[in-house]
Amino acid sequence: MSAYLVRRALQAVAVLAAMSLLVHVLLALMPGDPVDLMAAGDPRMTAADLQRLRELHGVDRPMLERYLAWAGTALQGDFGWSRAFRRPVLEVIAPRLWNTVLLMGSALALALAIGLPLGIWAAAREGSMVDRVVNLACFAGAATPTFWLALLLMMLFAVQLGWLPAGGLPPARSGLAGSLRHMALPVATLALAEAGIYARHLRAAMVEALAEDHVRTARAKGASRLRVLLVHALRNAMIPVATVAALGFGGLFSGALVTETMFAWPGMGKLIYDSILGSDFNVALVALLFATLLTLLGSLLADIACAALDPRISLAEAGRE
């Protein structure tokens, strides 16, 4: 186990280094730079002023030299300065990362709470009308565009009924009830889109698990229908679902740009988008590295979950390969 974790840690370091270089190169190749934006905002700026600013920000140096300078300071814990927010990068990212954790974590929990029971219910009645209806509803939910679903929920619950706010963060001291009201629509939008995916994966895995020999043996020994479903079949069927959920971990914390934009929720997705458009490269680079790191962490969690669910999977043997 320890050898496996060490190997994965070394792989993560290599991936983050390669990703940081790749993102740095791509951002550097984009037209314009922060100094060009400063010049566009101040017509009185002279060529000498521009040259001094380029030297100050280091954009006059070769691309590789700039990357090595950034990497050297990043290894010391200094990830640079945000040009747009005029604050250190980590101070800009921290509150938005928390907003994304709150929104996406709630959406993931709700999606699993809806999708898993639906998947079990459909698998237990394979081929029945219930199975067909659940499959159709899950397919429709997964195929529905997020922006359209967000508009429908907003028009119904915020405009027509007036039960919920249309978007934005809850005001200070609004309490738990106020926070839940502001989160309800964006969380429901994301959860309804994801619940169908988990339900379809679990339903397919449950149908396959129910046909295995050990499940038929449990039935022959007189195990109840509920015990067969929840004890003997569900454990193996959860492996693909755990893999999908864990690998979506990084995607959750990189934010959902469309949902955050529709509901004016200041999370990581909108921050990355605005930073790239505004040439705030330090923020964009560090935010994308956070998403990469969490994707790698999700992959590790998927392996650990699969090993916990299936004793035949050994992480110790994987570490020796």
Sequence and secondary structure as in RCSB ss.txt:
>XXXX:A:sequence
MSAYLVRRALQAVAVLAAMSLLVHVLLALMPGDPVDLMAAGDPRMTAADLQRLRELHGVDRPMLERYLAWAGTAL
QGDFGWSRAFRRPVLEVIAPRLWNTVLLMGSALALALAIGLPLGIWAAAREGSMVDRVVNLACFAGAATPTFWLA
LLLMMLFAVQLGWLPAGGLPPARSGLAGSLRHMALPVATLALAEAGIYARHLRAAMVEALAEDHVRTARAKGASR
LRVLLVHALRNAMIPVATVAALGFGGLFSGALVTETMFAWPGMGKLIYDSILGSDFNVALVALLFATLLTLLGSL
LADIACAALDPRISLAEAGRE
>XXXX:A:secstr
 HHHHHHHHHHHHHHHHHHHHHHHHHHHHSS  HHHHHHHH TT  HHHHHHHHHHHTTTS HHHHHHHHHHHHH
TT   EETTTTEEHHHHHHHHHHHHHHHHHHHHHHHHHHHHHHHHHHHHTTTSHHHHHHHHHHHHHHHS HHHHH
HHHIIIIIIIS  S SSS   TT HHHHHHHHHHHHHHHHHHHHHHHHHHHHHHHHHHHHTSHHHHHHHHTT  H
HHIIIIIIHHHHHHHHHHHHHHTHHHHHT  HHHHHHTT   HHHHHHHHHHTT HHHHHHHHHHHHHHHHHHHH
HHHHHHHHH TT  HHHHHH 
